[in-house]
Amino acid sequence: MLQQEKIVKPVNTGLMGLGTVGGGTFNVLARNAAEITRRVGREIRVTHVAARQYDPDSLSSLEGIRVTDDAFQVVNDPQVEIVIELIGGCEPARELVLQAIANGKHVVTANKALIAKHGNEIFAAAHDKGVMVAFEAAVAGGIPIIKAIREGLAANQIEWIAGIINGTGNFILTEMRDKGRDFADVLKEAQQLGYAEADPTFDVEGIDAAHKLAILASIAFGIPLQFDKVFTEGISRITREDVNYAEELGYRIKHLGITRKVEKGIEMRVHPTLIPERRLIANVDGVMNAVLVQGDAVGPTLYYGAGAGAEPTASAVVADLVDVARVLTVDPENRVPHLAFQADAMTDTTVLGMDDVETAYYLRLQASDQPGVLADITSILGDQQISIEAIIQKEPGEGATDVTIIMLTHRVAERNMNDAIVKIEALGAITNDVIRIRVESLGH
Ligand code: HSE
């Protein structure tokens, strides 16, 4: 009888942050309360909220909820069993999460920067305390990609993952391509829609995607989180010209996070990438995210959905809450491990530097229209073992003397390409920096 009463008792949660994701989570929990209770077998109740600023008109009723502007009150309140961290940023989120763990509370967070940079410390603390830290919403918004890789694909050796994992960046690239819109103008709209990070350079310079990629690599390969080893290049240098030339060649430019296990180690990289337009992932537009996972047994699987926004992200936060609430009483050793592999079975496989990564390349060169230039360029590429797959030379524009040369190469180590580019740029006839975009076929 006592046992039965314990099981039906509501689970008390403390929600920290009522911004875009916090507000969305609060509203989804209220709107779908009955359905969520049917799923968990217990009510999930928000008993505490910590927020500095919020708009009560955009929220379901706060009646009966203890509201404070001091998040430490939430993590230190003995009544709270699960802390939902939706403040974002590393501090004070890290301190709050560690304090919650020290107090024996479970944590649900959407904070990718926090997990990517401090996850090793946080998971070690959680492991020692026997509490859960769930972070589904940290990667690809509403797509349940953590659950898919950690549980659904647990039979597989993951070979590689390639994902569009920043909604803002994808929205900008799509609007530039489809409507010829200006970069800054689209970014402003993404901010108004609540997609962009507080600091939007995180979106356009690839840092947000690198946070997410570091997490994906860990759960795919059972390695510690190593955000500082992710090669990161954003979309700010992509021009409409390159988007058009890529299309002429049958490619789309997407900003991808890629992690791959090769013989020498593990690649972790985020950069604009040409992908064949016939691939499904090449047609993922707007704020939508998609993650393509190649497993040795299952082959390729593709996960698609909204990568940002209030309720799509709330969908992942609430799913984590449901998961945590369902297994509160399970012996910690029998829960799904935080990073997919048992904590004592993580490996220290080398993460490859970018010099050792092999990809194909798109090159755009600007050259004076004179004899022998192309021969010089191809000879430099040949010396570096770089084989050319396609080459297009554009007529000079009206009154111009320069020609644009577009090349696609076969796969080669980045080290060779870097050396070749330095030598090509030193040619007298080359009038601009060489534009280089990596190319992936994403074939299976
Ligand atoms: N700024 C992020 C994006 C939000 O645009 O994808 C979701 O993590």
Residues whose N, C-alpha, C, O or C-beta is under 5 A from the ligand:
A	BS01	HSE	I165 N166 G167 T168 Y195 A196 E197 G307 A308
